Amino acid sequence: MRNGNRKCFVLGITTFIISASCLGQGIYAGINGGYGFPSGRMILPSDQKTTYSGSSSSTLYTSNKYSLGKGIDFGAYGGYMFNKHWGAELEIGYLIGGTSTSTNEDDSPTIPSTTTETRKGNILRFTPALRYQIGENKLKTYITAGIIIGMASGTDEIKDISGPNTGDNIWTYSGGPTIGFHGAIGLMYFLSNKLGISAELTGNYQNWSPDKEVLTTSTLNGVDNLSKMPLSQKETDYQASYTKDPFNPTPATSPSISDRIYLPFSSLGLNIGVHIFFGGK
């Protein structure tokens, strides 16, 4: 390469790098975490409390909603800013779900009883998203919007704590991807040209349809029941469509078949995080 051409080439590359820095182009990454509150909820069995007065009794019913999406949420992300406003990123996050419980209490003067049902879920999320940000100097406002691709699991426990009999039954749900929508709006304050801290309001909207339900625990008055039960009572495969033949029922040695169920995993939450920009602000 001749000297003149070499100088032009070097000058061109230098100009490109300076322009990229001025426009805010470059690679960025970060970590964040927070708490999600349930949204897009479904009905749990109502809380019930039965009380007695003389020979009569009354039951108070209280509606109870839940979403498996509530709980502690944390993750890491990385992306690229095409200019000072627009970027694309991928976040990998995990939700440690909180519990949702309904209670049935019967204050019978002879044999009082209490039964609870508790549901909980976890999910690994992959979220490709677009980022748009505005602002000058150290403070920027941004929004992100993308698609959630998730892998979830869940449990449903019904426990007879007291009464004529005590027992514990736990079902686990697994399989089946979940796809939903993610959106967030936040503020970012840059401590330096490379390092910033952020706070954002987030929304995750999705339902989950598991492939399988398995009874993993079953006790009655402290005695295990699981080993005595046939497979058809312990496992259920959920299918979008299936055919039942009353003359050829599912054998006891095979899982039962049922139509699909849909469980809520939506949440609204608050996250805080650390943001690192490698390409200049």
C-alpha positions in Angstrom: 0.0 0.0 0.0 1.4 3.4 -1.0 2.1 5.9 1.8 -0.6 8.2 0.6 -3.2 5.4 0.5 -1.9 4.1 3.9 -2.4 7.6 5.4 -5.9 7.8 4.0 -6.7 4.3 5.3 -5.5 5.1 8.8 -7.3 8.5 8.8 -10.5 6.8 7.7 -10.3 4.1 10.4 -9.6 6.8 13.0 -12.5 8.9 11.8 -14.8 5.9 12.0 -13.7 5.1 15.6 -14.2 8.7 16.7 -17.6 8.8 15.0 -18.7 5.6 16.6 -17.7 6.9 20.1 -19.6 10.1 19.5 -22.7 8.3 18.3 -22.7 6.0 21.3 -22.0 2.8 19.3 -20.4 -0.1 21.0 -20.8 -3.2 23.2 -22.4 -3.1 26.6 -23.3 -5.5 29.4 -24.8 -5.5 32.8 -26.4 -7.4 35.7 -29.7 -6.7 37.5 -32.0 -8.0 40.0 -35.2 -7.2 41.9 -38.7 -8.5 42.8 -41.7 -9.2 40.7 -45.2 -8.8 41.9 -48.0 -11.0 40.5 -49.9 -9.8 37.4 -52.3 -11.4 35.0 -53.4 -13.7 37.8 -55.7 -16.7 38.0 -57.9 -17.9 40.7 -56.7 -20.2 43.5 -59.3 -22.0 45.6 -60.9 -19.5 47.9 -59.7 -19.1 51.5 -62.4 -20.6 53.6 -63.1 -20.3 57.4 -66.0 -22.1 59.0 -67.1 -21.1 62.5 -69.7 -22.5 64.8 -72.2 -20.9 67.2 -74.3 -23.3 69.1 -75.9 -25.7 66.6 -75.3 -23.5 63.5 -72.3 -22.7 61.5 -71.2 -20.2 58.8 -68.4 -20.2 56.3 -66.5 -17.1 55.1 -65.2 -17.3 51.5 -62.4 -15.0 50.4 -61.3 -15.0 46.8 -57.6 -15.7 46.2 -55.6 -15.0 43.1 -52.1 -15.9 42.2 -49.3 -15.9 39.5 -46.3 -18.1 39.5 -44.4 -15.1 38.2 -44.0 -13.4 41.5 -40.6 -13.7 43.3 -37.0 -12.8 43.2 -35.8 -12.1 39.6 -32.1 -11.7 38.6 -30.1 -11.9 35.4 -27.3 -10.7 33.1 -27.4 -9.1 29.7 -25.2 -8.0 26.8 -25.8 -6.0 23.7 -24.7 -3.6 21.1 -25.7 0.1 20.5 -26.0 0.8 16.8 -26.0 4.6 17.6 -26.6 6.7 20.7 -30.3 5.9 20.7 -30.9 2.3 19.4 -29.4 -1.0 20.5 -30.2 -4.7 20.6 -29.5 -7.1 23.5 -30.0 -10.6 25.0 -30.8 -11.1 28.6 -30.6 -14.4 30.5 -32.5 -14.3 33.7 -33.9 -16.6 36.4 -36.9 -16.3 38.6 -37.0 -17.9 42.1 -40.7 -17.9 42.6 -42.6 -17.0 45.7 -45.4 -19.1 47.2 -49.1 -18.5 46.9 -51.3 -20.3 49.5 -55.0 -20.8 50.1 -56.3 -22.1 53.4 -59.5 -24.0 54.4 -60.1 -23.9 58.2 -63.0 -25.6 59.9 -63.3 -24.7 63.6 -65.5 -27.7 64.4 -65.9 -28.1 68.2 -65.4 -31.9 67.8 -62.7 -32.3 65.1 -61.2 -29.0 63.9 -59.3 -29.2 60.6 -57.0 -27.1 58.4 -56.0 -27.8 54.8 -53.7 -25.6 52.7 -52.9 -25.5 49.0 -49.6 -23.9 48.0 -48.3 -23.2 44.4 -44.8 -22.1 43.4 -42.8 -21.9 40.2 -39.4 -21.1 38.8 -38.4 -20.1 35.3 -35.2 -19.6 33.2 -35.8 -16.8 30.7 -34.0 -15.9 27.5 -35.1 -12.4 26.3 -33.9 -10.9 23.0 -34.9 -7.2 23.1 -34.5 -3.8 21.5 -33.2 -0.9 23.6 -34.0 2.8 23.0 -32.4 5.5 25.1 -32.4 9.3 25.3 -30.6 11.8 27.4 -27.4 13.7 27.6 -24.4 13.8 30.0 -24.8 11.4 32.9 -28.5 10.7 33.1 -30.3 8.7 30.5 -33.9 7.3 30.1 -34.4 4.0 28.3 -37.0 1.5 27.4 -36.5 -2.1 26.3 -39.0 -4.4 24.6 -38.6 -8.0 23.6 -39.8 -11.6 23.5 -39.4 -14.0 26.4 -38.5 -17.6 25.7 -38.7 -19.6 29.0 -38.2 -23.0 30.5 -40.3 -23.4 33.6 -41.1 -25.8 36.5 -43.8 -25.7 39.2 -45.2 -27.4 42.2 -48.7 -27.7 43.7 -48.9 -29.0 47.3 -52.1 -29.9 49.2 -51.5 -30.5 52.8 -54.0 -31.7 55.5 -52.4 -30.1 58.6 -55.0 -31.2 61.1 -58.4 -33.0 61.2 -59.6 -36.6 61.1 -56.6 -37.4 58.9 -53.3 -35.6 58.1 -51.5 -35.9 54.8 -49.3 -34.3 52.2 -49.6 -34.5 48.4 -47.1 -32.7 46.1 -47.4 -32.5 42.3 -44.6 -31.2 40.1 -45.1 -29.7 36.6 -42.5 -29.7 33.9 -41.8 -29.5 30.2 -43.2 -27.2 27.6 -41.6 -23.9 26.6 -43.3 -20.6 27.4 -43.2 -17.6 25.2 -44.2 -14.1 26.3 -43.5 -10.4 26.1 -41.1 -8.3 28.2 -41.0 -4.5 28.5 -39.2 -2.1 30.8 -38.7 1.6 31.4 -35.8 2.9 33.4 -33.3 5.6 34.4 -29.6 5.2 34.2 -27.0 7.3 35.9 -23.4 7.1 34.6 -20.8 7.3 37.3 -18.1 7.5 34.6 -17.9 7.1 30.8 -18.0 3.3 31.2 -20.0 2.5 34.4 -23.6 3.3 35.2 -26.3 2.2 37.7 -29.9 1.8 36.7 -33.4 1.4 38.2 -36.3 0.2 36.1 -40.0 -0.8 36.1 -40.4 -4.2 34.4 -43.3 -6.2 33.0 -43.3 -9.8 32.0 -46.4 -11.2 30.4 -46.6 -14.9 29.8 -48.5 -18.2 30.5 -47.1 -21.6 30.7 -48.6 -24.9 29.5 -46.6 -27.8 31.1 -46.2 -31.1 29.3 -46.4 -33.3 32.4 -47.7 -33.6 36.0 -46.1 -36.0 38.4 -47.2 -36.8 41.9 -43.9 -36.9 43.8 -45.1 -37.1 47.4 -48.2 -38.7 48.9 -48.7 -39.5 52.6 -51.6 -40.3 54.8 -51.2 -40.1 58.6 -47.5 -40.3 58.2 -47.6 -43.4 55.9 -46.3 -43.3 52.4 -48.9 -44.0 49.7 -46.8 -43.4 46.6 -45.3 -46.8 46.4 -48.8 -48.4 46.4 -50.2 -46.2 43.6 -50.2 -47.3 39.9 -48.5 -45.1 37.4 -51.8 -43.8 35.9 -52.6 -42.2 39.3 -49.1 -40.6 39.7 -48.4 -39.2 36.2 -50.5 -37.2 33.7 -49.4 -36.2 30.2 -51.1 -33.0 28.9 -51.9 -32.9 25.2 -53.6 -30.4 22.9 -55.9 -33.1 21.6 -56.5 -36.8 22.4 -59.1 -39.5 22.1 -60.6 -41.6 24.8 -62.1 -45.0 24.2 -64.4 -46.1 27.1 -63.9 -49.7 26.1 -60.1 -49.4 26.1 -59.2 -47.2 29.1 -55.6 -46.2 29.9 -53.8 -49.1 31.5 -52.6 -48.6 35.1 -49.0 -49.0 33.9 -49.2 -45.9 31.7 -49.6 -42.2 32.5 -53.0 -40.7 32.3 -53.8 -38.2 29.5 -55.6 -34.9 29.9 -56.1 -31.7 28.0 -53.6 -28.9 28.4 -53.7 -26.5 31.3 -52.3 -23.0 31.4 -50.6 -21.5 34.4 -49.9 -17.7 34.8 -46.3 -16.5 35.0 -46.8 -12.7 34.6 -45.4 -10.1 36.8 -44.8 -6.4 37.4 -41.6 -5.5 39.2 -38.7 -3.2 40.1 -35.1 -4.0 39.2 -31.8 -2.3 40.0 -28.6 -3.0 38.1 -25.1 -2.2 37.1 -24.4 -1.2 33.4 -21.0 -1.3 31.7 -20.5 0.4 28.4 -17.3 -0.7 26.5 -17.6 1.6 23.4 -17.7 5.1 24.9 -20.7 7.0 26.0 
